[in-house]
Amino acid sequence: MIGQHMRSRLLFSTARSYCQASNQGTGSSSQYQQGKVVGQHREYFYFIDHQGQLFLDDTKIKNFVTCFKDKVFLKFFFRRLRANDTGRYDGAFPFYSPCGPEINFVHCDDLPVVFSQLTDSGGKAADLACHLNAASTPAAGEHKLWYGGDNHQILSVNFSPSSLFMLPGTGRVYHAAPDKLGGIGLVKSALAIELSKQFVYAESADPDSDFPTGFNLHGTVHALENKFAKHFSHDES
């Protein structure tokens, strides 16, 4: 029987491949019909961009104006998001969010979990530089990373500095996420830029091609596991 860790790894690898393929046309609106009734369900199709914004997939202009912003809807949608095991559209839409008589199929720019905020134990977004550098700020375990829509505190995971991973070449930063969504999430670019200022490299390392080895939080350097490196091809680094 396949273990939970291996299931998460397989889900991440296949989902990321499908998301990349769907962005090249696999998930084009010509292959589905929004609101079509199939059996007892009505089908809808969505897209999550690299900022974590959620759109109807066939929205022609995708930006902050056209993304979903209602926090109640976003929490409901992302809390139910999971791997697509329905047998329908799983090659182009690797995730889905069931909602009673509706099935919402989802594909994404990179990954379905995009972390947009880092907060303290009080749930308040503070100045990131202050969070990371002031000796009086909370310990790592008291910080949370939030996802479920761009710049919304919808769903969260505990911030674990050792699980951070930066992909050389692209500069994209990743962090551990719920297992049911592949176990890894993308950090929104604006937040990633701030986090990357705290990365520590080996003395002879080249930041443009080598992985960081540590993360400086409040003066304490946390060794990075870099366990997500195996999920990415050499061409991506």
Disulfide bonds with the S-S distance in Angstrom:
Cys19-Cys108 2.32
